[in-house]
């Protein structure tokens, strides 16, 4: 085992890493940094809460309202006379 580790790796492909690989890694890192900075700018512009400050009377903005649930008053068919 020690003899194997002590040998210098040799072969036709050893040491022929392309600088193109380094360039690709640097471009990916720069793109990641730019995306993170852009995301942080957008997140800072968001409000702390999305609840309306002054809901209109026709909006159902109470805490118990679940999307997709029909209220009891809306569930009954309306009859016209």
Protein Blocks (a to p, Z undefined) as FASTA:
>chain_A
ZZmmmpccedjkgopacfklmmmmmmmmmmmmmmmmmmmmmmmmpcfbfcdfbdcfkbcc
bfklcghiacfklmpccddZZ
